[in-house]
Amino acid sequence: MTRIAALAAIPLAAMVLFSACSRKALAPSPADTARELLALHGLVGRQPEDRSEADRKRPVDRKALTALFSDYATTDPFLADLYVGFLVGALARNQGDLRVTVQGKRAVVQAGKLGVALELRERTWLISLAASVPDGIKRRALEEKVRYENARAAGQAVR
């Protein structure tokens, strides 16, 4: 009986090992990247206005945040933060109805009217700020940066 049980266990053990290896080999999905961005901001299952003051003031892990983007490091830091805030807001407001479309190494996570573009790089889906943020938002962000820099140059408190 023990020999039969041992022989029967071999295929089962092989299936378990294969299954574990298969799961490990799968790259996170584009939706996983979007959820991770929300998690870093404490917004999984929550809306931005539902966060406490302490939650809003809690710093975000910069290393983990930048690792979610294909072009964060090559984007002006001031603008990158504004763009990320815009994307986080759109994803949070629509997180119950995110739709994902994948074509090869490109994907779009549809968050309401906004399409968040992702690129597959080294088995990881990364958000593209350049491709995700609409031109109108980019213009407004640049105007905000200019206003901020002018206020700082004039020695005014910046809010």
C-alpha positions in Angstrom: 0.0 0.0 0.0 2.8 2.5 0.8 4.4 1.8 -2.5 1.2 2.4 -4.4 0.6 5.6 -2.4 4.1 6.8 -3.1 3.6 6.1 -6.8 0.3 7.9 -6.8 1.9 10.9 -5.0 4.5 11.5 -7.7 2.1 12.9 -10.3 0.4 14.9 -7.6 3.7 16.4 -6.4 4.7 17.2 -10.0 1.4 19.0 -10.5 1.8 21.0 -7.3 5.4 22.0 -8.3 4.3 22.9 -11.9 1.4 24.9 -10.6 3.6 26.8 -8.1 6.2 27.5 -10.9 3.5 28.6 -13.3 2.0 31.1 -10.8 5.5 32.4 -10.1 6.2 32.8 -13.8 3.1 34.9 -14.4 3.8 38.7 -14.5 1.5 40.9 -12.5 -1.4 42.2 -14.6 -1.9 45.9 -15.6 -4.8 46.0 -13.1 -2.3 44.8 -10.3 -0.1 47.8 -11.1 -3.1 50.1 -10.8 -4.1 48.6 -7.5 -0.6 48.8 -6.2 -0.6 52.6 -7.0 -3.9 52.9 -5.1 -2.5 50.9 -2.2 0.6 53.1 -1.9 -1.9 56.0 -1.4 -4.1 54.1 1.1 -7.0 54.2 -1.4 -7.9 50.6 -2.1 -11.6 50.5 -1.7 -11.7 54.2 -0.6 -12.2 57.5 -2.2 -9.6 60.3 -1.7 -12.1 62.4 0.4 -12.7 59.4 2.7 -9.1 59.4 4.0 -8.3 60.9 7.4 -6.0 63.8 7.8 -3.3 61.5 9.1 -3.7 59.2 6.0 -3.4 62.3 3.7 -0.2 63.4 5.4 1.4 60.0 5.5 4.4 59.9 3.1 4.2 57.6 0.2 7.1 55.2 -0.3 8.9 57.0 -3.2 11.0 54.0 -4.3 7.9 51.8 -4.5 6.0 54.6 -6.3 8.6 55.3 -8.9 9.0 51.6 -9.6 5.4 51.6 -11.0 6.2 54.0 -13.8 8.2 53.7 -17.0 9.0 57.4 -17.2 8.8 58.9 -13.7 12.6 59.3 -13.5 12.7 61.2 -16.8 9.8 63.5 -16.0 10.3 66.8 -14.2 9.8 65.8 -10.5 7.2 68.6 -9.8 5.2 67.7 -12.9 5.6 63.9 -12.2 4.0 64.3 -8.8 1.1 66.3 -10.2 0.6 63.7 -12.9 0.6 60.9 -10.4 -1.9 62.7 -8.3 -4.2 63.1 -11.3 -3.9 59.4 -12.2 -4.4 58.3 -8.6 -7.6 60.4 -8.4 -9.0 58.9 -11.6 -8.2 55.3 -10.6 -9.6 55.8 -7.1 -12.9 57.3 -8.3 -13.3 54.4 -10.8 -11.7 51.5 -9.0 -14.9 49.5 -8.9 -15.2 49.6 -12.7 -11.6 49.4 -14.1 -11.4 47.7 -17.5 -8.2 46.3 -18.9 -7.3 45.9 -22.6 -4.0 44.3 -23.5 -2.3 44.3 -26.9 1.1 42.7 -26.9 3.4 44.7 -24.6 0.9 47.6 -24.2 -2.2 47.8 -22.1 -4.8 50.3 -21.1 -6.6 50.4 -17.8 -9.8 52.3 -18.4 -10.7 54.5 -15.4 -13.9 56.2 -16.4 -13.0 58.4 -19.4 -9.3 58.2 -18.7 -7.2 55.5 -20.3 -4.1 54.7 -18.2 -1.4 53.4 -20.5 1.0 50.7 -19.4 4.0 49.1 -21.0 5.3 45.6 -20.3 9.0 45.8 -19.4 11.0 42.9 -18.0 7.8 41.1 -17.0 6.4 44.1 -15.1 3.6 46.4 -16.2 4.6 50.0 -15.8 2.4 53.1 -16.1 3.5 55.6 -18.7 2.9 59.2 -17.5 3.5 60.7 -20.9 0.9 58.4 -22.6 -1.7 58.5 -19.7 -2.0 62.2 -18.8 -4.1 64.2 -21.2 -2.5 67.3 -22.8 -4.9 69.7 -21.1 -3.8 68.4 -17.7 -0.2 68.6 -18.7 -0.7 72.3 -19.6 -2.4 73.0 -16.3 0.3 71.2 -14.4 3.0 73.3 -16.2 1.1 76.5 -15.4 1.0 75.4 -11.7 4.7 74.8 -11.8 5.4 78.3 -13.2 3.1 79.8 -10.6 4.9 78.0 -7.9 8.4 78.9 -9.1 7.4 82.6 -9.5 6.0 82.7 -6.0 9.1 81.1 -4.6 11.3 83.5 -6.5 9.3 86.4 -5.1 9.8 85.0 -1.6 6.1 84.4 -1.1 4.6 81.4 0.8 3.5 78.8 -1.6 0.4 76.8 -1.0 
